Every structure is written in C-alpha cells, then in structure tokens.
Amino acid sequence: MAGKDLPVSPLALPLPEMPAIAGIRLGVIEAGIRYKGRADLTMMEFAPGTTVAGVFTQNRCPGAPVEWCRQVLPGGTARALVVNAGNANVFTGRAGREATRATAEAAARLVGCRPEEVFLASTGVIGETLPHEKLTAALPALHAALAPARWPEAARGIMTTDTFPKAAVRTAEIGGTRVTIAGIAKGSGMIAPDMATMLSFVATDAAIPAPALQAMLAEGTETSFNCVTVDSDTSTSDTLMLFATGQAQHPPVPAGGGEVLADFRRALQAVLMDLALMVARDGEGAQKLIEITVTGAVSDASAKRIAMSIANSPLVKTAVAGEDANWGRIVMAVGKAGEPADRDRLSIAVGGTWMAREGGVVPGYDETPVVAHMKGREVAITVDIGLGEGRARVWTCDLTHGYIDINGSYRS
C-alpha cells in the first residue's frame, strides 16, 4: 500500500499557513527511488552557523541514516538535510553505509560544506538496498530549485502511508524579539517512539547554542512524541531534528539556555505536541483518537507505563473501534503492565463517566452516556490507580480492519 492513494483519515487536520524561516531554503523532487509520479526526495539548506539537535530511535536495529546522524551530531552545526521516502535504508549493511556517505558528499558539494554537516533520513521498505545513484543524480536539480516557502511540499514529500501532510508553527519571544518555530512530520504505522519520533524536522530562526537546543528537544520529546503510540512498534528509522539558523536578532543565549528561553520552550513544546497528535490521528486505519490519562500511580514513570499498556492493547483498541464500552479490557491492560496496582482501589472512567470503582461497577452505573461518547471521533479514558501521586497522559488510535489492509500489502 505504500505510495498508493489511501482514504484520508477522518481525524485529519488541515495544513496551517507555513511562513518562511529566515536562513532556510527547501524543496522536493521526484527521484524515482520507489514511487512513480510523486515527489520522494526532500532537501533543506541552512544558513552557515545553523546549530542542530536530534533524538533518534532506540530500536537496536537502526537504519544507516540514523547511524550517520548520531555520528555527526556532536559537531553541533548543520548546513543541509536530505530525506528520501520509499526506501528506509535499513538492514542494508555496507551498501547502506556507502549510500549515506555518497549522499552526504553529494549534498555537501552543492551546499559548499563538509559532509559531516549534512543530515540524512530515510523512510519506507526495510531490507532493500537504497539506489543512491538515483538520489544523488536528482540532487543538483533539487538544490537549484530550493526556496524559502516550500514547507507544504516538503510535508508531502516525506510521506509514505500517511494520508495527510503534517505541519505546525508557533511564534515566541527571546529577549523581546519575536522568533518563529515551524515543523513537519510523517508517521502513520510502526509508531511507538522511544526517544524520538518517526520522521520530524523542526526549524527556527532563533540563535540557540547546540547544547541548549539539545536539552529542550529531549525534554519536549518525552512528553509529546514519546507519549504517542499506534501499534507498539518502534521504527528502525525514528528521527527528530531541530535546526536553529541564528538569523533572528535577539540577545545572546547562554550555552545552558536558562530563563531567557522560557517562552521559546513553551512554543517548541506546542509544535512537538501538535505534530505528535497528528501522527496519532493518522494511525493506519484510524477512525478515533484515544486520550488515556492515568492518575494515582506510585510515580509518573509507573503511570506512563500503565497508560502505554492500555494504549497498546489490541483488545482495548478494537473495543474502541467497535464502540464497545468494555471496561474489563482496561482493567486487564492495567494489570498486565507489571506496575503496582490494586484491583480494589482501581477506578475507570470513559468520557468523564466513572464506570468502575474499588474493584467493581459503580452502583447505578448507566452506560448510555459512555456509549454516546464512544460514538465520537475522540475518546477519553481515565484510570485512577489509587496508590500515589503519579500521573501521565498518552495518545493512541483505534485498531480497525484498515490497519490490516494497509500492512498486509505494504510492499506490493
């Protein structure tokens, strides 16, 4: 199903107006790497002095582009980003490493920088050699056509089984100067981020040292992308990168960041959350967005593990898909998380209606409002463990026949 037209998710959100970011030119081109008749190669060029931060998949079988980015990230500067869709360049051994080196060198020649200032990402089929000759042959024409305002095209160019492009934008102030943060993301299946996202690229015109940028990105990721799951599968290609071009004229930012970045941190978190929730909204075959809130756990970490256990449960997700108010499946998912829980202190609500308390059904419980809530596009599940102060919130989607349809024929 990759690259084929899929019905747009009923949870889709429209692209916002995406302003140009000073110090960035970007664009897309059709390189014919796997898809026909659509752009599949995206490039961004950054002004000299651009700083960079990144978080990447914790999958133990990462793709060659992830390994490349990890290797060059400590340099702290970026001049270009090259992203291809259709081929993940994963489990391709020496050929995969050669493809990343050849791509970085080709882009570096065009931009006029070191290969180590070129960052790479790939998404698509695993285990097939990336035909990097097609990629590098397309780069000169792509580079020549880069322009500041091509964010919508870039958002579409990185898609695989996504049914709608994903982008977000916010403004913030640093020392009284207005700066802009814009980002795009792709992701629909193989979604259970672990220290990263699927593919997401965020940029700002602010001037922020790489250490401060890295700290903010890691912090923001933990409560956004790392709180989203579609199918419990952590991709081999997960990459989230943040670029700061330094073109805005604001007071200097210390290497450690500090209070001067308070408003920027708020805006960055909003961009990351927007993008993460759009990924959940576009889960393969998704018809409903599910928000799961866990309170009363022994710690925040325990609450998150319980919440993710519920979010990743096929039985919970199919119950939501079928609009079945089966709270027993939620109890099961709490219990299997391996975290402290007491059945006789457990409380469960759906759509704000408490269904079960202290190990049993709430006396006089009326399922009518719960059923009505579950017929909507957004479903809220709340669980109180009753043991402590820990809390967490995560998001997922329902599990429908569409997920099987898409993934059963992904390569064909």
C-alpha positions as CSV (number, residue, x, y, z in Angstrom):
1,M,0.0,0.0,0.0
2,A,3.0,2.3,0.3
3,G,2.7,5.2,-2.1
4,K,-0.8,4.3,-3.2
5,D,-3.7,6.6,-2.6
6,L,-5.4,5.9,0.8
7,P,-8.6,7.4,2.1
8,V,-7.8,10.5,4.1
9,S,-8.1,9.9,7.9
10,P,-11.4,11.3,9.3
11,L,-9.2,12.7,12.0
12,A,-7.1,14.7,9.6
13,L,-6.3,18.4,10.3
14,P,-5.6,21.0,7.6
15,L,-2.1,22.3,7.0
16,P,-1.6,25.6,8.7
17,E,-0.1,28.6,7.0
18,M,3.6,27.9,7.0
19,P,5.8,31.1,6.9
20,A,9.3,31.2,5.5
21,I,12.0,30.8,8.2
22,A,15.0,33.1,7.7
23,G,18.1,31.0,6.8
24,I,16.3,28.0,5.3
25,R,15.6,27.0,1.7
26,L,13.8,23.8,1.0
27,G,12.1,21.8,-1.8
28,V,11.2,18.4,-3.2
29,I,11.7,16.4,-6.4
30,E,10.7,13.1,-7.9
31,A,13.8,10.9,-7.9
32,G,12.0,7.6,-8.7
33,I,13.6,5.7,-5.8
34,R,10.4,3.7,-5.3
35,Y,7.4,5.7,-6.1
36,K,6.2,6.9,-9.5
37,G,4.5,10.1,-10.2
38,R,5.2,11.8,-6.8
39,A,8.0,13.7,-5.1
40,D,10.1,11.3,-2.9
41,L,13.2,13.4,-2.2
42,T,13.3,16.4,0.1
43,M,16.1,18.7,0.8
44,M,16.7,21.6,3.2
45,E,19.6,24.0,3.1
46,F,20.6,26.0,6.2
47,A,22.5,29.2,6.6
48,P,26.1,29.0,7.8
49,G,26.2,28.8,11.6
50,T,23.0,26.8,12.0
51,T,23.0,24.7,15.2
52,V,21.3,21.4,15.4
53,A,19.8,18.9,17.9
54,G,18.4,15.4,17.4
55,V,16.9,12.4,19.1
56,F,16.8,9.0,17.4
57,T,15.2,5.6,17.6
58,Q,16.2,3.3,20.4
59,N,15.5,0.3,18.2
60,R,18.6,-1.9,18.3
61,C,18.5,-2.4,14.5
62,P,18.6,1.2,13.3
63,G,18.9,2.3,9.7
64,A,22.2,3.6,8.2
65,P,20.9,7.2,8.1
66,V,20.3,7.1,11.9
67,E,23.8,5.8,12.5
68,W,25.2,8.6,10.3
69,C,23.3,11.3,12.1
70,R,24.4,10.0,15.5
71,Q,27.9,10.1,14.3
72,V,27.9,13.7,13.1
73,L,25.5,15.3,15.6
74,P,28.2,16.1,18.2
75,G,29.6,18.6,15.7
76,G,26.6,20.8,16.6
77,T,26.2,22.5,13.2
78,A,24.1,21.8,10.1
79,R,24.1,23.0,6.5
80,A,21.8,20.6,4.9
81,L,19.2,17.8,5.4
82,V,18.3,15.2,2.8
83,V,15.3,12.9,3.2
84,N,14.0,10.1,0.9
85,A,10.7,8.3,1.1
86,G,10.1,4.7,-0.1
87,N,13.3,3.0,1.0
88,A,14.3,3.0,4.7
89,N,18.0,2.1,4.0
90,V,17.7,-0.4,7.0
91,F,19.4,-3.8,7.3
92,T,21.4,-3.0,4.2
93,G,24.9,-3.4,5.7
94,R,27.9,-2.0,3.9
95,A,25.8,-0.9,0.9
96,G,23.6,1.2,3.3
97,R,26.6,2.9,4.8
98,E,28.1,3.6,1.4
99,A,24.7,5.2,0.3
100,T,24.7,7.6,3.3
101,R,28.3,8.6,2.7
102,A,27.6,9.2,-1.1
103,T,24.5,11.2,-0.4
104,A,26.2,13.4,2.2
105,E,29.1,14.0,0.0
106,A,26.9,14.9,-3.0
107,A,24.8,17.3,-0.9
108,A,27.9,18.9,0.7
109,R,29.4,19.7,-2.7
110,L,26.2,21.5,-3.7
111,V,26.0,23.5,-0.5
112,G,29.7,24.1,0.0
113,C,30.2,22.4,3.4
114,R,31.6,19.4,5.0
115,P,29.7,16.0,4.6
116,E,29.5,16.0,8.4
117,E,27.3,19.0,8.3
118,V,24.7,17.1,6.1
119,F,22.0,15.2,8.0
120,L,20.1,12.3,6.4
121,A,16.8,10.4,7.0
122,S,15.1,7.6,5.0
123,T,11.7,6.0,5.4
124,G,10.0,3.2,3.6
125,V,10.7,-0.5,3.0
126,I,13.3,-2.3,5.2
127,G,15.9,-4.6,3.7
128,E,16.2,-3.3,0.2
129,T,19.3,-1.6,-1.0
130,L,18.9,2.2,-1.5
131,P,19.6,3.1,-5.1
132,H,21.6,6.1,-4.1
133,E,22.7,6.8,-7.7
134,K,19.1,7.9,-8.4
135,L,19.1,10.1,-5.3
136,T,22.4,11.8,-6.0
137,A,21.5,12.3,-9.7
138,A,18.4,14.2,-8.6
139,L,20.1,16.4,-6.0
140,P,21.5,19.1,-8.4
141,A,18.1,20.0,-9.9
142,L,16.5,19.8,-6.4
143,H,19.1,22.1,-4.9
144,A,18.8,24.6,-7.7
145,A,15.0,24.9,-7.1
146,L,15.1,25.3,-3.3
147,A,13.1,28.2,-2.0
148,P,12.1,29.6,1.5
149,A,8.3,28.9,1.4
150,R,8.1,25.3,0.3
151,W,7.1,23.8,3.6
152,P,3.8,22.3,2.4
153,E,5.6,20.4,-0.4
154,A,8.2,19.1,2.0
155,A,5.5,17.9,4.3
156,R,4.0,15.8,1.5
157,G,7.4,14.7,0.1
158,I,8.3,12.8,3.3
159,M,5.0,10.8,3.4
160,T,4.7,7.0,3.0
161,T,1.4,5.6,4.2
162,D,0.4,8.9,5.7
163,T,-3.0,10.1,4.4
164,F,-2.4,13.8,5.1
165,P,0.6,16.0,5.5
166,K,1.5,17.2,9.0
167,A,2.9,20.6,9.9
168,A,2.8,23.0,12.8
169,V,4.0,26.6,13.5
170,R,4.3,28.8,16.6
171,T,6.0,32.1,17.5
172,A,7.8,33.0,20.7
173,E,9.9,35.8,22.2
174,I,13.5,35.8,23.2
175,G,14.6,38.9,24.9
176,G,11.8,40.9,23.4
177,T,12.5,39.7,19.8
178,R,9.9,37.5,18.0
179,V,11.1,34.2,16.6
180,T,9.3,31.5,14.6
181,I,9.3,27.7,15.0
182,A,8.0,25.6,12.2
183,G,8.0,21.8,11.7
184,I,6.8,18.9,9.7
185,A,6.4,15.2,10.5
186,K,5.5,11.9,8.9
187,G,4.2,8.8,10.6
188,S,1.2,6.5,10.4
189,G,2.3,2.9,11.2
190,M,5.2,1.4,13.0
191,I,4.6,4.0,15.7
192,A,5.8,3.7,19.3
193,P,8.5,6.3,19.6
194,D,11.3,5.7,22.0
195,M,13.5,8.8,22.5
196,A,12.4,10.1,19.0
197,T,9.6,10.2,16.5
198,M,9.0,8.7,13.1
199,L,10.5,11.4,10.9
200,S,10.1,15.0,12.1
201,F,12.0,18.2,11.2
202,V,11.6,21.4,13.1
203,A,13.4,24.7,12.4
204,T,13.6,28.1,13.9
205,D,15.3,31.4,13.1
206,A,16.4,31.8,16.7
207,A,20.1,31.7,17.6
208,I,20.5,29.0,20.2
209,P,23.6,27.1,21.1
210,A,23.5,23.4,20.3
211,P,23.7,22.2,24.0
212,A,20.6,24.2,24.9
213,L,18.8,23.2,21.8
214,Q,19.5,19.5,22.5
215,A,18.3,19.8,26.1
216,M,15.0,21.4,25.1
217,L,14.4,18.9,22.3
218,A,15.0,15.9,24.6
219,E,12.7,17.4,27.3
220,G,9.9,18.3,24.8
221,T,10.1,14.9,23.1
222,E,9.5,13.0,26.3
223,T,6.0,14.5,26.8
224,S,4.9,14.6,23.2
225,F,6.2,12.1,20.7
226,N,7.2,9.6,23.4
227,C,3.6,9.7,24.6
228,V,2.1,8.6,21.3
229,T,1.6,5.0,20.0
230,V,-0.2,3.5,17.1
231,D,0.8,-0.2,17.1
232,S,3.6,-0.6,19.8
233,D,6.3,-0.9,17.1
234,T,9.3,1.3,17.4
235,S,10.6,2.1,14.0
236,T,14.2,1.5,12.9
237,S,14.3,5.0,11.3
238,D,12.8,7.3,14.0
239,T,14.4,10.7,13.7
240,L,13.5,14.0,15.2
241,M,15.8,17.0,14.4
242,L,15.7,20.7,15.4
243,F,17.6,23.3,13.5
244,A,18.3,26.9,14.6
245,T,19.5,29.2,11.9
246,G,20.5,32.1,14.1
247,Q,19.0,34.8,11.8
248,A,16.9,36.5,14.4
249,Q,18.5,39.4,16.1
250,H,17.9,38.7,19.8
251,P,20.1,38.9,22.9
252,P,22.7,36.1,23.2
253,V,21.5,32.8,24.7
254,P,23.8,31.1,27.2
255,A,25.0,27.6,26.3
256,G,22.9,26.2,29.1
257,G,19.8,28.0,27.9
258,G,18.1,29.3,31.0
259,E,15.1,31.6,31.7
260,V,15.6,33.6,28.5
261,L,14.3,30.6,26.6
262,A,11.1,30.1,28.7
263,D,8.8,31.3,26.0
264,F,10.7,29.5,23.3
265,R,10.4,26.3,25.3
266,R,6.7,26.7,25.5
267,A,6.3,27.3,21.8
268,L,8.6,24.4,20.9
269,Q,6.5,22.1,23.1
270,A,3.4,23.2,21.4
271,V,4.8,22.4,17.9
272,L,6.0,19.0,19.1
273,M,2.7,18.2,20.6
274,D,0.8,19.3,17.5
275,L,2.9,17.1,15.3
276,A,2.8,14.1,17.6
277,L,-1.0,14.2,17.9
278,M,-1.3,14.4,14.1
279,V,0.6,11.2,13.8
280,A,-1.8,9.5,16.2
281,R,-4.7,11.0,14.2
282,D,-3.2,9.4,11.0
283,G,-2.6,6.0,12.5
284,E,-3.1,3.4,9.8
285,G,-6.8,2.7,9.5
286,A,-7.6,5.1,12.4
287,Q,-11.1,6.2,12.9
288,K,-10.8,7.5,16.5
289,L,-8.2,9.4,18.5
290,I,-7.9,8.0,22.1
291,E,-6.5,10.0,25.0
292,I,-5.6,8.0,28.1
293,T,-5.0,9.6,31.4
294,V,-3.6,7.7,34.4
295,T,-3.5,9.2,37.9
296,G,-2.8,7.8,41.3
297,A,0.1,5.7,40.3
298,V,3.2,5.3,42.6
299,S,5.3,7.5,40.2
300,D,5.0,9.4,37.0
301,A,7.1,6.7,35.3
302,S,4.8,4.0,36.5
303,A,1.7,5.9,35.4
304,K,3.2,6.2,31.9
305,R,3.9,2.5,31.7
306,I,0.4,1.7,32.7
307,A,-1.0,4.3,30.2
308,M,1.1,2.8,27.4
309,S,-0.1,-0.7,28.3
310,I,-3.6,0.4,27.8
311,A,-2.8,2.4,24.6
312,N,-1.0,-0.6,23.1
313,S,-3.7,-3.2,24.0
314,P,-5.3,-4.6,20.8
315,L,-8.3,-5.6,22.8
316,V,-8.8,-2.0,24.2
317,K,-8.2,-0.5,20.7
318,T,-10.6,-2.8,19.0
319,A,-13.3,-2.2,21.7
320,V,-13.0,1.5,20.9
321,A,-13.2,0.8,17.2
322,G,-16.4,-1.2,17.8
323,E,-17.7,1.5,20.2
324,D,-18.0,-1.2,22.9
325,A,-17.8,0.2,26.5
326,N,-15.9,-2.8,27.7
327,W,-14.1,-1.5,30.8
328,G,-12.9,-5.0,31.7
329,R,-10.3,-4.8,28.9
330,I,-8.9,-1.6,30.5
331,V,-8.6,-3.5,33.8
332,M,-6.7,-6.2,32.0
333,A,-4.3,-3.8,30.4
334,V,-3.6,-2.1,33.8
335,G,-2.9,-5.4,35.3
336,K,-0.5,-6.7,32.6
337,A,1.7,-3.5,32.8
338,G,3.7,-5.1,35.6
339,E,3.4,-1.9,37.7
340,P,2.0,-1.6,41.2
341,A,-1.8,-1.8,41.1
342,D,-4.5,-2.9,43.5
343,R,-7.7,-4.1,41.9
344,D,-9.8,-3.0,44.9
345,R,-8.5,0.6,44.6
346,L,-8.8,0.9,40.8
347,S,-11.3,3.4,39.2
348,I,-12.1,3.7,35.5
349,A,-13.9,6.4,33.5
350,V,-14.7,6.8,29.9
351,G,-15.8,10.3,28.6
352,G,-15.9,11.6,32.2
353,T,-18.3,8.9,33.4
354,W,-17.0,6.7,36.1
355,M,-17.8,3.1,35.4
356,A,-15.9,1.2,38.0
357,R,-14.6,2.0,41.5
358,E,-12.9,-0.1,44.2
359,G,-12.9,-3.3,42.2
360,G,-16.5,-3.3,40.9
361,V,-19.1,-1.5,38.9
362,V,-20.3,1.9,40.2
363,P,-23.7,1.4,41.8
364,G,-26.4,2.6,39.4
365,Y,-23.9,2.9,36.6
366,D,-25.7,4.0,33.4
367,E,-23.8,3.0,30.2
368,T,-25.8,5.4,28.0
369,P,-23.5,8.5,28.2
370,V,-20.4,6.3,27.7
371,V,-21.8,4.7,24.6
372,A,-22.7,8.2,23.2
373,H,-19.1,9.3,23.9
374,M,-17.6,6.4,22.2
375,K,-19.5,7.1,19.0
376,G,-17.5,10.3,18.7
377,R,-14.1,10.7,16.9
378,E,-12.2,11.4,20.1
379,V,-12.4,9.0,23.1
380,A,-11.1,9.8,26.6
381,I,-10.2,7.1,29.0
382,T,-9.2,7.9,32.6
383,V,-7.8,5.4,35.1
384,D,-7.0,6.2,38.8
385,I,-4.7,3.6,40.4
386,G,-5.4,4.8,43.9
387,L,-1.9,4.3,45.2
388,G,0.0,7.6,44.9
389,E,0.5,10.9,43.1
390,G,2.0,9.7,39.8
391,R,0.2,10.7,36.6
392,A,0.7,10.5,32.8
393,R,-1.2,11.2,29.6
394,V,-0.7,9.4,26.3
395,W,-2.5,9.1,23.0
396,T,-3.3,6.4,20.6
397,C,-5.9,5.5,18.0
398,D,-8.3,2.6,17.5
399,L,-7.4,-0.6,15.7
400,T,-9.5,-1.3,12.6
401,H,-9.5,-3.6,9.5
402,G,-7.8,-0.7,7.7
403,Y,-4.6,-1.4,9.6
404,I,-4.5,-5.0,8.3
405,D,-5.4,-3.9,4.8
406,I,-2.5,-1.4,4.7
407,N,0.1,-3.5,6.3
408,G,-0.8,-6.8,4.7
409,S,0.2,-5.4,1.3
410,Y,2.8,-2.8,2.2
411,R,5.4,-3.9,-0.3
412,S,3.1,-4.8,-3.1
